[in-house]
Amino acid sequence: MYCTGLQQSLRSSCKPLFKCWASGGLSVVRSMSTKTRNHRLEEIFENKKPPQAADKADITRKLKPVTPNDLFVSCTKFDSKGNIVEVSKNYPKMQFLKENDLFPRDLRNIETTSLDIIPSFIIRSPASIIVNLLHIKALIKKDQVMIFDTSTPEIAKKLGLFMYDLEMVLRLPSGNTPFEFRVLEGILISTTTYLETEMKSHASICNRILAELEEDVDRTKLQELLIRSKRLSSFHQRTLLIRDVLDDLLDNDEDLAAMYMTHPKRYDPTVDNPTDYSDLEMLLEAYYNHCDELVQQAGSLLNDIKVTEEIVNIILDSNRNSLMVFELKVAIYTLGFTVATLLPAFYGMNLKNYIEDSNLGFAAVVVFSIIQGVIITAINFRKLRGVQKLPMMGKKDNRRQGGRRYNWHHWWRAKRRTKYDRPTSSEKDVLWRMINDDKPLK
């Protein structure tokens, strides 16, 4: 469970994210360098040791995941001024649903679980908005927000960073921006920041592996590339789902109208001039474009990995073919030596062949055996070269033999061609009438 000293423990582990809200739109201002925050996020993704080990130990001790319970829902509540009202408080599920006008099916999107659920925005007009993006599960109301706890230790750290940022955002002057939109943008900022940081981590590692594979194809590098490719595919899928959720939300004017809880707006499709949702649409489109950019980057990197894998497969196939050709050459030489020693083996039998008395018998047998072995070896190598030449589209470059086969085939067909009598003029007339159906056939 999170302790009440959440603010003090998190201030030493991350840099706050401030926002200023202007009347004409929304703008984000960071008080500290973005590189510092991204560096800390990369340390979480890669499980590296942060620069401040004492601070991390303090956070790990205080930010502990909750134990899943089938009877209760655990969440941390913020009021409209950014104050933490309740920390990891357990609510009976049925009482929680009744107090917040939710349905039992909504528990799947907010309950404490380690399973990945498809990102979603569930509008329960006019009471609340249920947001489920990555590690953030929140229930937004017009004057308060509930952040639901997690049972995964790694996600608990990310959730703690998000809570600190959300606290700082809600404490800033709001201007004319409704409370629900400030919370929604804080969630989208945290989500896109984690996605961007994870994308940079994947890109740096995958690009390094691809550069190393260009110099040397190693089994360890291929195995590491396969693992990273699976993780990148999972990241690409998650980012694509978030982008699709934002796209669906932008296309649904009824949901956009229901998201206005501080200043309610009514959706009426029969009116010629529809209600203006420009402020909310600008907010969602900005993060939709950001997610779409991350999807394109991940897709491009996956395409580079796929092309590299195809090239590596071609290289491996070429090496495998070279080994097979080498084995065939060794087999051909072995066959040549075997044939060359066949005749001397016959003469080595204890039978009379009257060649022992000849002065040239030994030389004749040796020369004939060598010539026989060389001829067999040359014939096999010639056939091997013919097999190695594989023309494209099955076309053979043997025009002389192909033409000769065609000529013989043409001559044979000419010999066997059946002679037919040409029809007479009367027969032609009858056939013409049958075709045109002028007169019936007599």
C-alpha positions in Angstrom: 0.0 0.0 0.0 1.1 3.6 -0.6 1.9 5.5 2.5 0.6 9.0 3.4 4.1 10.4 2.8 3.7 9.8 -1.0 4.6 13.3 -2.0 7.9 13.5 0.0 9.1 10.1 -1.2 8.4 10.8 -4.8 9.9 14.3 -4.9 13.4 12.8 -4.6 12.9 10.3 -7.4 11.5 12.3 -10.3 11.2 15.9 -11.6 7.8 17.5 -11.5 5.8 18.2 -14.6 4.1 21.6 -14.5 1.3 22.9 -16.7 0.0 26.3 -17.3 -3.5 26.7 -18.7 -4.2 29.6 -21.0 -7.6 30.8 -22.0 -7.1 30.2 -25.7 -5.8 26.6 -25.4 -3.6 24.2 -23.4 0.2 24.4 -23.1 2.6 22.3 -21.2 5.7 23.7 -19.5 8.3 21.5 -17.8 10.1 22.9 -14.9 13.1 20.6 -15.3 14.8 19.1 -18.3 12.9 16.5 -20.2 16.1 14.5 -20.5 16.3 14.0 -16.7 12.8 12.6 -16.6 13.3 10.4 -19.6 16.5 9.1 -18.2 14.7 8.0 -15.0 12.0 6.3 -17.1 14.7 4.5 -19.1 16.1 3.2 -15.9 12.8 1.8 -14.9 12.3 0.1 -18.3 15.8 -1.4 -18.5 15.9 -2.2 -14.7 19.1 -0.2 -14.3 20.3 1.2 -11.0 19.3 4.9 -10.7 21.9 7.5 -9.7 20.4 7.9 -6.3 20.3 4.4 -4.8 19.1 5.7 -1.4 16.1 7.4 -2.9 15.2 4.3 -4.9 15.4 2.1 -1.8 13.1 4.6 0.0 10.5 4.5 -2.8 10.7 0.7 -3.0 10.0 0.4 0.7 7.0 2.8 0.6 5.5 2.1 -2.8 4.4 -1.5 -2.5 1.8 -3.3 -4.8 -1.5 -4.3 -3.2 -2.8 -7.8 -3.0 -5.7 -8.6 -5.3 -9.0 -9.1 -3.5 -12.2 -10.3 -4.9 -14.3 -8.3 -2.4 -12.6 -4.9 -2.4 -11.4 -2.2 -4.8 -8.2 -0.3 -3.8 -7.6 3.2 -5.1 -6.0 6.6 -4.2 -8.3 9.6 -4.4 -7.4 13.2 -5.3 -9.6 16.2 -4.9 -10.0 19.1 -7.3 -7.1 21.0 -5.7 -4.6 18.2 -6.0 -4.7 17.1 -2.4 -4.6 13.4 -1.7 -7.7 12.6 0.2 -7.4 8.8 0.6 -4.4 6.5 -0.1 -4.9 2.9 -1.2 -8.3 2.7 0.5 -10.3 -0.4 0.1 -13.9 -0.1 -1.0 -16.4 -3.0 -1.2 -17.1 -3.6 -4.8 -20.9 -3.5 -4.8 -20.8 -0.3 -2.6 -18.3 1.3 -4.9 -20.4 0.5 -8.0 -23.5 1.9 -6.4 -21.8 5.1 -5.2 -20.3 5.9 -8.6 -23.2 4.7 -10.8 -21.1 2.0 -12.5 -22.0 -1.4 -13.8 -20.5 -4.7 -12.7 -18.9 -5.1 -16.1 -16.8 -2.0 -15.4 -14.9 -3.8 -12.7 -12.8 -5.5 -15.3 -11.3 -2.1 -16.3 -10.6 -0.9 -12.8 -9.9 -3.8 -10.5 -6.4 -4.7 -9.4 -4.9 -7.3 -11.7 -1.6 -8.1 -13.4 -3.3 -8.9 -16.8 -3.0 -6.5 -19.7 -6.4 -5.1 -20.7 -7.2 -3.4 -24.0 -7.0 0.4 -23.6 -10.4 2.0 -23.3 -12.4 5.2 -22.5 -15.8 4.3 -20.9 -18.2 7.2 -20.6 -20.8 6.9 -17.8 -22.7 10.1 -18.4 -23.0 12.3 -16.6 -21.3 10.9 -13.5 -17.8 9.7 -14.5 -15.2 8.7 -17.1 -13.3 5.4 -16.8 -9.8 5.6 -18.3 -7.7 2.5 -18.8 -4.3 3.3 -20.5 -1.2 1.1 -20.0 -0.5 1.1 -16.2 -3.1 3.9 -15.4 -6.6 3.0 -14.4 -8.6 6.0 -13.3 -12.1 7.1 -12.6 -12.6 10.8 -13.4 -15.4 12.8 -11.9 -16.1 16.5 -12.1 -14.5 17.3 -8.7 -12.3 14.3 -7.9 -10.2 11.5 -9.5 -9.5 8.0 -8.3 -6.3 6.2 -9.3 -6.6 2.4 -8.9 -3.7 0.5 -7.4 -1.8 -2.3 -9.0 -0.5 -5.7 -7.9 2.7 -5.6 -10.1 5.9 -4.1 -8.4 7.2 -2.6 -11.7 4.0 -0.9 -12.5 3.7 0.4 -8.9 6.9 2.5 -9.5 5.5 4.0 -12.7 2.2 4.7 -11.0 3.9 6.5 -8.2 5.6 8.8 -10.7 2.3 9.5 -12.4 0.6 10.4 -9.1 3.3 12.9 -8.3 2.9 14.5 -11.7 -0.8 14.6 -11.4 -0.6 16.2 -7.9 1.6 19.0 -9.3 -0.7 19.5 -12.3 -3.9 19.8 -10.2 -2.3 22.3 -7.8 -1.5 24.7 -10.6 -4.1 27.5 -11.5 -6.7 26.0 -13.8 -8.0 29.0 -15.6 -11.0 28.2 -17.7 -10.1 24.6 -18.2 -12.4 22.0 -16.6 -11.1 19.7 -13.9 -11.8 16.5 -15.9 -9.8 17.8 -18.9 -6.8 18.6 -16.7 -6.8 15.1 -15.3 -7.3 13.6 -18.8 -4.4 15.5 -20.2 -2.2 14.5 -17.2 -3.0 10.8 -18.0 -2.3 11.3 -21.7 1.0 13.1 -20.9 2.1 10.3 -18.7 1.1 7.6 -21.2 2.8 9.2 -24.2 5.9 10.0 -22.1 6.3 6.3 -21.2 5.6 5.2 -24.7 8.2 7.7 -26.1 10.8 6.6 -23.5 10.2 2.9 -24.2 10.4 3.6 -28.0 13.8 5.3 -27.6 15.0 2.3 -25.6 13.9 -0.2 -28.2 15.3 2.0 -31.1 18.7 2.3 -29.5 19.1 -1.4 -28.7 17.7 -2.6 -32.0 19.7 -0.2 -34.1 22.9 -1.3 -32.3 22.1 -5.0 -33.0 21.4 -4.3 -36.6 24.6 -2.4 -37.0 26.5 -5.3 -35.5 24.8 -7.8 -37.7 26.0 -5.9 -40.8 29.6 -6.6 -39.8 29.2 -10.1 -38.5 26.3 -12.6 -38.4 26.5 -14.1 -35.0 24.1 -16.6 -33.3 24.0 -14.6 -30.0 23.1 -11.4 -31.9 20.4 -13.1 -33.8 18.9 -14.5 -30.6 19.0 -11.1 -29.0 17.4 -9.5 -32.1 14.6 -12.1 -32.0 13.9 -11.2 -28.3 13.9 -7.5 -29.0 11.7 -8.0 -32.1 9.1 -9.7 -29.9 9.1 -6.9 -27.4 9.0 -4.3 -30.1 6.0 -6.0 -31.7 4.2 -6.0 -28.3 5.0 -2.3 -27.9 3.8 -1.6 -31.5 0.5 -3.4 -30.7 -0.1 -1.5 -27.5 0.6 1.9 -29.1 -1.6 1.0 -32.0 -4.5 0.2 -29.7 -4.1 3.5 -27.8 -4.1 5.4 -31.1 -7.2 3.5 -32.2 -9.0 4.3 -28.9 -8.3 8.0 -29.3 -9.4 7.9 -33.0 -12.7 6.2 -32.0 -13.3 8.7 -29.3 -12.7 11.6 -31.7 -15.3 10.1 -34.1 -18.0 9.8 -31.5 -19.6 13.2 -30.8 -22.0 11.6 -28.2 -19.0 10.5 -26.1 -17.3 13.9 -26.5 -20.4 15.7 -25.3 -20.7 13.3 -22.3 -17.1 14.1 -21.2 -18.1 17.6 -20.4 -19.0 17.2 -16.7 -18.2 20.6 -15.2 -20.0 22.5 -18.0 -22.3 19.9 -19.5 -23.1 19.9 -23.2 -26.1 18.2 -24.8 -25.6 16.1 -27.9 -28.4 16.5 -30.4 -27.9 14.9 -33.8 -31.0 16.5 -35.2 -29.6 20.1 -34.9 -28.1 21.6 -38.1 -25.3 23.3 -36.1 -23.7 20.7 -33.9 -22.2 21.5 -30.5 -18.7 22.8 -30.6 -16.1 20.4 -29.0 -13.0 22.2 -30.3 -11.2 22.4 -27.0 -11.6 18.7 -26.2 -10.9 17.7 -29.8 -7.7 19.7 -29.9 -6.6 18.0 -26.7 -7.3 14.5 -28.0 -5.9 15.2 -31.5 -2.6 16.3 -30.2 -2.0 13.1 -28.4 -3.5 11.1 -31.2 -0.8 12.5 -33.5 1.8 11.7 -31.0 0.7 8.1 -30.7 0.5 7.9 -34.5 4.1 9.1 -34.8 5.2 6.4 -32.3 3.3 3.8 -34.3 5.0 4.8 -37.5 8.4 4.7 -35.8 7.8 1.3 -34.4 6.5 0.0 -37.7 9.5 1.3 -39.5 11.9 -0.3 -37.1 10.0 -3.6 -37.4 10.3 -3.3 -41.1 14.1 -2.8 -40.8 14.3 -5.9 -38.6 12.3 -7.9 -41.0 14.5 -6.9 -44.0 17.6 -7.7 -41.9 16.2 -11.1 -41.1 15.6 -11.8 -44.8 19.1 -10.8 -45.7 20.5 -13.0 -42.9 18.4 -15.9 -44.2 19.8 -15.4 -47.7 23.4 -15.3 -46.4 22.8 -18.5 -44.3 21.2 -20.2 -47.3 24.1 -19.3 -49.5 26.6 -20.7 -46.9 24.5 -23.8 -46.6 24.5 -24.3 -50.4 28.3 -23.7 -50.4 28.7 -26.5 -47.9 26.5 -28.8 -49.9 28.6 -28.1 -53.0 31.8 -28.8 -51.1 30.4 -32.1 -49.9 29.4 -33.0 -53.5 32.8 -32.2 -54.7 34.4 -34.5 -52.1 31.9 -37.2 -53.1 32.8 -36.8 -56.8 36.6 -37.1 -56.0 35.9 -40.1 -53.9 33.9 -41.7 -56.7 36.8 -41.0 -59.2 39.4 -42.6 -56.9 37.1 -45.6 -56.4 36.6 -46.2 -60.1 40.3 -45.7 -60.7 41.1 -48.5 -58.2 38.5 -50.8 -59.6 40.6 -52.3 -62.4 43.7 -52.8 -60.3 41.5 -54.6 -57.8 40.4 -57.1 -60.5 44.0 -57.7 -61.5 44.9 -58.2 -57.8 43.0 -61.5 -57.6 45.0 -64.7 -57.6 44.0 -65.7 -61.1 46.1 -66.2 -64.2 45.6 -63.4 -66.7 49.0 -63.6 -68.5 49.7 -59.9 -67.9 52.2 -60.5 -65.2 54.7 -61.6 -67.9 54.3 -58.3 -69.9 56.8 -55.5 -69.3 54.1 -52.9 -70.0 51.3 -54.5 -68.1 51.8 -52.5 -64.9 52.1 -49.2 -66.7 49.1 -49.9 -68.9 46.9 -50.8 -65.9 48.0 -47.7 -64.0 47.5 -45.3 -67.0 44.1 -46.8 -67.9 42.9 -46.6 -64.3 43.9 -43.0 -64.0 42.3 -42.1 -67.3 39.1 -43.9 -66.2 39.0 -42.0 -62.8 39.7 -38.7 -64.5 36.9 -39.2 -67.0 34.3 -40.2 -64.4 35.3 -37.2 -62.3 35.1 -34.8 -65.2 31.7 -36.1 -66.2 30.4 -35.6 -62.6 31.8 -32.1 -62.3 30.1 -31.2 -65.6 26.8 -32.4 -64.4 27.3 -30.5 -61.1 28.0 -27.3 -63.0 24.8 -27.8 -64.9 22.8 -28.2 -61.7 24.4 -25.1 -60.1 23.2 -22.9 -63.0 19.5 -22.3 -62.1 18.0 -19.8 -64.5 15.2 -17.5 -63.5 11.6 -18.5 -64.4 12.7 -22.0 -65.4 14.2 -20.9 -68.7 17.0 -23.1 -69.9 20.0 -21.7 -71.8 20.4 -24.7 -74.1 19.1 -23.4 -77.3 20.8 -25.9 -79.5 19.3 -28.9 -77.8 16.0 -27.2 -77.3 15.8 -26.3 -81.0 16.8 -29.8 -82.0 14.0 -31.3 -79.8 11.5 -28.9 -81.2 12.5 -29.8 -84.8 12.2 -33.5 -84.2 8.9 -33.0 -82.4 7.6 -30.9 -85.3 8.7 -33.4 -87.9 7.0 -36.2 -85.9 3.8 -34.3 -85.7 4.0 -33.5 -89.5 4.3 -37.2 -90.2 1.4 -38.2 -88.1 -0.9 -35.3 -89.2 -4.3 -36.6 -90.4 -5.5 -35.3 -93.8 -9.1 -34.0 -93.9 -11.1 -33.3 -97.1 -12.2 -29.8 -97.6 -16.0 -29.2 -97.6 -17.8 -28.6 -100.8 -19.8 -25.4 -101.6 -23.1 -27.1 -100.8 -21.8 -28.3 -97.5 -20.6 -24.8 -96.7 -24.1 -23.5 -97.5 -25.7 -26.0 -95.1 -23.3 -25.1 -92.4 -23.9 -21.4 -92.9 -27.7 -21.9 -92.6 -27.3 -23.9 -89.4 -25.3 -21.2 -87.9 -27.7 -18.4 -88.7 -30.8 -20.5 -88.1 -32.4 -19.3 -91.3 -33.8 -22.7 -92.2 -34.1 -26.0 -90.3 -31.8 -28.8 -91.2 -33.3 -31.2 -93.8 
